[in-house]
Amino acid sequence: AFILSVVVCFGFLISGLPMVMDLFSSWAPQSMLDAIADFSFLAHFATISRGVIDLRDLVYFALVIGFWLTANAVVLDVKKAD
């Protein structure tokens, strides 16, 4: 579980970097590149660290937290049923 969590977090971290975007730019359409870049923690955190609180960034972090809390609750319910 730890290794899977580290890999997923690393994926979210690097998804907006230019090196990763160059990898996808040769075959993916621009709308897909924008979607991949929007998953990056760094892009959303950069604006907050500058002191700009944007509603899109707050919604992003709230949705990520909500998704993983829901996934955790589902896994615990499945394990509890066993």
TILUM-598031 format. One record per atom (N, C-alpha, C, O): residue in three letters; atom name; x, y, z. Coordinates in pm, whole numbers. Example, Ala and Ser with C-alpha at 12.3 -4.5 7.8 and 13.67 -1.06 7.14 Angstrom:
R res atom      X      Y      Z
R ALA    N   1319   -569    780
R ALA   CA   1230   -450    780
R ALA    C   1320   -330    780
R ALA    O   1424   -332    846
R SER    N   1285   -225    708
R SER   CA   1367   -106    714
R SER    C   1290      3    787
R SER    O   1341    114    804
! end
This chain:
R res atom      X      Y      Z
R ALA    N     82   -118      0
R ALA   CA      0      0      0
R ALA    C     88    126      0
R ALA    O     57    225    -67
R PHE    N    196    121     76
R PHE   CA    284    237     82
R PHE    C    347    265    -54
R PHE    O    351    380    -99
R ILE    N    396    161   -118
R ILE   CA    461    178   -248
R ILE    C    362    230   -351
R ILE    O    395    318   -431
R LEU    N    241    176   -351
R LEU   CA    137    223   -443
R LEU    C    104    370   -417
R LEU    O     87    447   -511
R SER    N     96    408   -291
R SER   CA     67    548   -257
R SER    C    179    641   -303
R SER    O    152    750   -354
R VAL    N    302    599   -286
R VAL   CA    416    680   -329
R VAL    C    415    696   -481
R VAL    O    441    805   -532
R VAL    N    386    589   -553
R VAL   CA    384    595   -699
R VAL    C    272    687   -747
R VAL    O    293    766   -839
R VAL    N    154    677   -688
R VAL   CA     42    763   -728
R VAL    C     73    909   -698
R VAL    O     49    996   -782
R CYS    N    126    937   -580
R CYS   CA    161   1075   -545
R CYS    C    271   1129   -636
R CYS    O    267   1246   -675
R PHE    N    368   1047   -669
R PHE   CA    474   1089   -760
R PHE    C    416   1119   -898
R PHE    O    457   1215   -964
R GLY    N    322   1037   -942
R GLY   CA    255   1062  -1071
R GLY    C    181   1195  -1071
R GLY    O    189   1270  -1168
R PHE    N    108   1224   -963
R PHE   CA     40   1353   -953
R PHE    C    140   1469   -947
R PHE    O    114   1578   -998
R LEU    N    252   1444   -885
R LEU   CA    353   1549   -870
R LEU    C    417   1585  -1003
R LEU    O    432   1704  -1034
R ILE    N    456   1486  -1083
R ILE   CA    530   1515  -1205
R ILE    C    442   1534  -1328
R ILE    O    493   1564  -1436
R SER    N    311   1518  -1314
R SER   CA    225   1519  -1432
R SER    C    226   1652  -1508
R SER    O    196   1654  -1627
R GLY    N    259   1760  -1444
R GLY   CA    260   1888  -1514
R GLY    C    396   1937  -1558
R GLY    O    407   2045  -1616
R LEU    N    500   1860  -1533
R LEU   CA    635   1902  -1570
R LEU    C    654   1900  -1722
R LEU    O    594   1817  -1791
R PRO    N    736   1991  -1774
R PRO   CA    757   1997  -1919
R PRO    C    812   1867  -1978
R PRO    O    777   1831  -2091
R MET    N    897   1796  -1905
R MET   CA    952   1671  -1954
R MET    C    841   1568  -1979
R MET    O    843   1497  -2080
R VAL    N    746   1560  -1888
R VAL   CA    635   1467  -1903
R VAL    C    542   1512  -2015
R VAL    O    493   1430  -2093
R MET    N    518   1642  -2023
R MET   CA    429   1693  -2127
R MET    C    489   1672  -2266
R MET    O    416   1647  -2361
R ASP    N    621   1682  -2278
R ASP   CA    687   1655  -2406
R ASP    C    672   1509  -2447
R ASP    O    662   1477  -2566
R LEU    N    670   1420  -2348
R LEU   CA    653   1278  -2376
R LEU    C    516   1250  -2439
R LEU    O    505   1168  -2531
R PHE    N    413   1318  -2391
R PHE   CA    278   1297  -2441
R PHE    C    244   1383  -2563
R PHE    O    151   1350  -2637
R SER    N    316   1490  -2585
R SER   CA    280   1585  -2690
R SER    C    293   1529  -2831
R SER    O    230   1579  -2924
R SER    N    373   1425  -2847
R SER   CA    392   1371  -2982
R SER    C    270   1293  -3032
R SER    O    251   1283  -3153
R TRP    N    187   1239  -2943
R TRP   CA     75   1159  -2988
R TRP    C    -60   1200  -2927
R TRP    O   -164   1159  -2978
R ALA    N    -61   1279  -2822
R ALA   CA   -187   1314  -2756
R ALA    C   -239   1448  -2805
R ALA    O   -161   1539  -2834
R PRO    N   -371   1462  -2815
R PRO   CA   -427   1592  -2854
R PRO    C   -409   1696  -2742
R PRO    O   -384   1660  -2627
R GLN    N   -423   1822  -2776
R GLN   CA   -398   1930  -2681
R GLN    C   -493   1923  -2561
R GLN    O   -452   1953  -2449
R SER    N   -617   1883  -2584
R SER   CA   -712   1874  -2472
R SER    C   -668   1769  -2371
R SER    O   -688   1786  -2251
R MET    N   -609   1660  -2419
R MET   CA   -559   1557  -2327
R MET    C   -435   1607  -2253
R MET    O   -418   1576  -2135
R LEU    N   -351   1683  -2320
R LEU   CA   -233   1741  -2253
R LEU    C   -275   1837  -2142
R LEU    O   -215   1839  -2035
R ASP    N   -378   1916  -2169
R ASP   CA   -429   2008  -2067
R ASP    C   -486   1932  -1948
R ASP    O   -467   1973  -1833
R ALA    N   -555   1822  -1975
R ALA   CA   -611   1741  -1866
R ALA    C   -501   1678  -1782
R ALA    O   -512   1673  -1659
R ILE    N   -396   1630  -1846
R ILE   CA   -283   1571  -1773
R ILE    C   -215   1677  -1687
R ILE    O   -180   1651  -1572
R ALA    N   -196   1795  -1743
R ALA   CA   -131   1903  -1668
R ALA    C   -216   1949  -1551
R ALA    O   -163   1993  -1448
R ASP    N   -348   1940  -1564
R ASP   CA   -437   1983  -1456
R ASP    C   -433   1890  -1335
R ASP    O   -477   1929  -1227
R PHE    N   -381   1768  -1351
R PHE   CA   -370   1676  -1239
R PHE    C   -249   1705  -1151
R PHE    O   -234   1644  -1045
R SER    N   -163   1795  -1192
R SER   CA    -39   1821  -1120
R SER    C    -63   1895   -989
R SER    O   -133   1997   -986
R PHE    N     -4   1843   -880
R PHE   CA     -7   1914   -753
R PHE    C     69   2045   -763
R PHE    O     29   2146   -705
R LEU    N    179   2042   -836
R LEU   CA    268   2159   -842
R LEU    C    199   2280   -902
R LEU    O    217   2392   -854
R ALA    N    121   2260  -1006
R ALA   CA     53   2373  -1070
R ALA    C    -46   2438   -975
R ALA    O    -57   2560   -970
R HIS    N   -119   2357   -901
R HIS   CA   -219   2412   -809
R HIS    C   -153   2470   -684
R HIS    O   -200   2571   -630
R PHE    N    -47   2409   -638
R PHE   CA     21   2457   -519
R PHE    C    100   2585   -545
R PHE    O    116   2667   -454
R ALA    N    149   2602   -666
R ALA   CA    230   2721   -698
R ALA    C    150   2849   -680
R ALA    O    202   2947   -627
R THR    N     25   2849   -722
R THR   CA    -55   2972   -707
R THR    C    -87   2997   -560
R THR    O    -89   3112   -516
R ILE    N   -114   2892   -485
R ILE   CA   -143   2910   -343
R ILE    C    -19   2957   -268
R ILE    O    -29   3039   -177
R SER    N     98   2907   -305
R SER   CA    221   2948   -236
R SER    C    258   3093   -266
R SER    O    329   3156   -187
R ARG    N    209   3147   -377
R ARG   CA    230   3290   -408
R ARG    C    131   3378   -333
R ARG    O    144   3500   -335
R GLY    N     33   3318   -268
R GLY   CA    -66   3394   -193
R GLY    C   -195   3418   -269
R GLY    O   -284   3487   -220
R VAL    N   -206   3361   -387
R VAL   CA   -327   3374   -466
R VAL    C   -417   3254   -438
R VAL    O   -381   3141   -468
R ILE    N   -532   3281   -380
R ILE   CA   -624   3172   -349
R ILE    C   -731   3171   -457
R ILE    O   -819   3257   -462
R ASP    N   -721   3071   -543
R ASP   CA   -812   3056   -654
R ASP    C   -911   2945   -620
R ASP    O   -874   2843   -563
R LEU    N  -1035   2965   -655
R LEU   CA  -1139   2868   -624
R LEU    C  -1111   2734   -693
R LEU    O  -1141   2629   -636
R ARG    N  -1055   2737   -813
R ARG   CA  -1023   2612   -884
R ARG    C   -922   2528   -807
R ARG    O   -931   2405   -805
R ASP    N   -824   2594   -746
R ASP   CA   -724   2520   -669
R ASP    C   -784   2460   -543
R ASP    O   -753   2347   -506
R LEU    N   -869   2536   -476
R LEU   CA   -935   2484   -357
R LEU    C  -1026   2367   -391
R LEU    O  -1030   2268   -317
R VAL    N  -1099   2377   -501
R VAL   CA  -1186   2268   -545
R VAL    C  -1102   2146   -579
R VAL    O  -1140   2033   -546
R TYR    N   -990   2167   -646
R TYR   CA   -901   2055   -682
R TYR    C   -857   1979   -557
R TYR    O   -871   1857   -550
R PHE    N   -805   2051   -459
R PHE   CA   -756   1984   -338
R PHE    C   -871   1920   -260
R PHE    O   -853   1812   -204
R ALA    N   -987   1985   -256
R ALA   CA  -1103   1926   -187
R ALA    C  -1148   1797   -256
R ALA    O  -1181   1699   -189
R LEU    N  -1149   1797   -389
R LEU   CA  -1189   1676   -462
R LEU    C  -1088   1563   -445
R LEU    O  -1126   1447   -431
R VAL    N   -960   1596   -447
R VAL   CA   -857   1493   -428
R VAL    C   -869   1433   -288
R VAL    O   -865   1311   -272
R ILE    N   -885   1518   -188
R ILE   CA   -900   1469    -50
R ILE    C  -1027   1386    -38
R ILE    O  -1024   1278     21
R GLY    N  -1137   1435    -93
R GLY   CA  -1263   1362    -86
R GLY    C  -1257   1227   -157
R GLY    O  -1309   1128   -106
R PHE    N  -1193   1223   -274
R PHE   CA  -1180   1097   -346
R PHE    C  -1104    994   -266
R PHE    O  -1147    880   -254
R TRP    N   -989   1034   -212
R TRP   CA   -908    936   -140
R TRP    C   -970    897     -6
R TRP    O   -950    783     38
R LEU    N  -1043    986     59
R LEU   CA  -1114    947    180
R LEU    C  -1226    849    149
R LEU    O  -1248    754    224
R THR    N  -1296    871     39
R THR   CA  -1402    778     -3
R THR    C  -1343    643    -40
R THR    O  -1397    539     -3
R ALA    N  -1232    644   -114
R ALA   CA  -1166    518   -149
R ALA    C  -1121    443    -24
R ALA    O  -1132    320    -18
R ASN    N  -1072    515     74
R ASN   CA  -1030    454    200
R ASN    C  -1149    392    272
R ASN    O  -1138    281    325
R ALA    N  -1262    462    275
R ALA   CA  -1381    410    342
R ALA    C  -1432    284    271
R ALA    O  -1476    189    337
R VAL    N  -1427    281    139
R VAL   CA  -1471    163     65
R VAL    C  -1381     44     96
R VAL    O  -1430    -67    118
R VAL    N  -1252     66     97
R VAL   CA  -1159    -44    126
R VAL    C  -1181    -95    268
R VAL    O  -1179   -216    291
R LEU    N  -1201     -7    363
R LEU   CA  -1225    -50    501
R LEU    C  -1355   -126    513
R LEU    O  -1361   -223    589
R ASP    N  -1460    -86    442
R ASP   CA  -1586   -159    444
R ASP    C  -1571   -298    385
R ASP    O  -1629   -395    436
R VAL    N  -1494   -309    278
R VAL   CA  -1472   -440    215
R VAL    C  -1395   -530    309
R VAL    O  -1427   -648    323
R LYS    N  -1294   -477    374
R LYS   CA  -1214   -558    466
R LYS    C  -1295   -593    590
R LYS    O  -1276   -701    647
R LYS    N  -1383   -506    633
R LYS   CA  -1466   -529    750
R LYS    C  -1567   -640    723
R LYS    O  -1600   -717    813
R ALA    N  -1615   -650    598
R ALA   CA  -1713   -752    562
R ALA    C  -1651   -891    558
R ALA    O  -1722   -991    573
R ASP    N  -1520   -898    539
R ASP   CA  -1454  -1029    531
R ASP    C  -1438  -1091    664
R ASP    O  -1384  -1201    675
! end
